[in-house]
Amino acid sequence: MTGRSVRTLISLAALGILAMVITRHVRRRDDPVGRLLLLLVVAMATLALVFYGVATVPGEFEGLRTRTDALYFTVMTMLTIGYGDIHPVGQLARVLVVTTVVFYAVYVATLVSVIAHRLRDQEKGVAGER
């Protein structure tokens, strides 16, 4: 196995584990909003490390050289700002960026849904006390 293949497998495994952890925490009822916000920080750090790992493969990213660059790129990608100073060039990097954007869209939708359910449950509780 080449170094690139190993990095790809490690990156995919990290993303899969992250998805499982987030799914498990969303299903818990005690404090899903707090957990989701904490997991967002963990997701951003994990994705930054994945991007940094992929950037060590020549030809995958343009402009991504340090871990700080990777964190900056992760935040800009998740917020869909994309200044263009760092961009994916290789196919693996592009797939990871697309996966990150889809992940973030699903994540935000989940967070909004959890907050809406919590507000609805609180409203039912207040209406039931009247």
C-alpha positions in Angstrom: 0.0 0.0 0.0 1.3 3.5 -0.9 1.4 6.4 1.6 -1.4 8.0 -0.3 -3.7 5.0 0.0 -3.0 4.8 3.8 -3.7 8.5 4.2 -7.0 8.1 2.2 -8.1 5.1 4.3 -7.2 6.9 7.6 -9.1 10.0 6.4 -12.2 8.0 5.4 -12.1 6.1 8.7 -11.8 9.4 10.7 -14.8 10.9 8.8 -16.8 7.7 9.3 -16.1 7.6 13.1 -17.0 11.3 13.3 -20.4 10.6 11.6 -21.1 7.7 13.9 -20.3 9.8 17.0 -22.5 12.7 15.9 -25.4 10.4 15.0 -25.2 8.7 18.5 -25.1 12.1 20.3 -28.1 13.4 18.3 -30.2 10.5 19.4 -29.5 11.1 23.1 -32.1 13.3 24.8 -30.2 14.9 27.7 -28.6 18.0 26.0 -28.4 17.5 22.2 -27.8 21.2 21.4 -24.8 21.5 23.7 -23.4 18.2 22.4 -23.9 19.2 18.8 -22.1 22.5 19.3 -19.2 20.7 21.0 -19.1 18.1 18.3 -18.9 20.9 15.7 -15.6 22.0 17.2 -14.4 18.3 17.1 -15.6 18.0 13.5 -13.8 21.1 12.4 -10.5 20.0 14.1 -10.9 16.5 12.6 -11.5 17.8 9.1 -8.6 20.3 9.4 -6.3 17.4 10.3 -7.7 15.3 7.3 -7.1 18.3 5.0 -3.6 18.7 6.3 -2.9 15.0 5.9 -4.1 15.1 2.3 -2.2 18.3 1.6 1.1 16.4 2.3 0.4 14.5 -0.9 1.9 16.6 -3.7 -0.7 18.0 -6.1 -3.8 17.7 -3.9 -4.0 21.3 -2.5 -2.7 24.6 -3.6 -1.7 27.0 -0.8 -2.3 24.6 2.1 1.0 24.2 3.9 0.5 24.3 7.7 -2.1 23.1 10.2 -3.2 26.7 10.6 -3.8 26.8 6.8 -5.8 23.6 7.2 -8.0 25.0 10.0 -8.5 28.3 8.1 -9.5 26.3 4.9 -11.9 24.1 6.9 -13.7 27.1 8.4 -13.9 28.9 5.1 -15.2 25.8 3.4 -17.8 25.1 6.1 -19.0 28.6 5.9 -18.9 28.5 2.1 -16.9 31.7 2.0 -13.9 30.3 0.0 -11.5 33.2 -0.7 -9.6 31.2 -3.2 -6.2 31.5 -1.7 -6.3 27.8 -0.8 -8.1 25.4 -3.1 -8.2 21.7 -3.9 -6.4 20.6 -7.1 -6.3 16.8 -6.9 -9.3 14.5 -7.1 -9.0 13.2 -3.5 -8.9 16.8 -2.2 -12.0 17.8 -4.3 -14.0 14.8 -3.0 -13.1 15.7 0.6 -14.2 19.3 0.1 -17.5 18.2 -1.5 -18.0 15.7 1.4 -17.2 18.6 3.9 -19.8 20.9 2.3 -22.5 18.2 2.3 -21.6 17.2 5.9 -21.9 20.8 7.1 -25.3 21.3 5.3 -26.7 18.1 6.9 -25.1 19.1 10.3 -26.8 22.6 10.2 -30.1 21.0 9.2 -29.8 18.5 12.1 -28.9 21.3 14.6 -31.9 23.4 13.5 -34.2 20.4 13.7 -33.0 19.6 17.2 -33.4 23.2 18.4 -36.9 23.3 16.8 -37.9 20.1 18.6 -36.6 21.3 21.9 -38.5 24.6 21.5 -41.7 22.8 20.6 -41.3 20.4 23.6 -40.8 23.4 25.9 -43.9 25.2 24.4 -46.0 22.0 24.9 -44.7 21.9 28.5 -45.7 25.5 29.2 -49.1 25.1 27.5 -49.7 21.9 29.6 -49.1 23.8 32.8 -51.8 26.4 32.1 
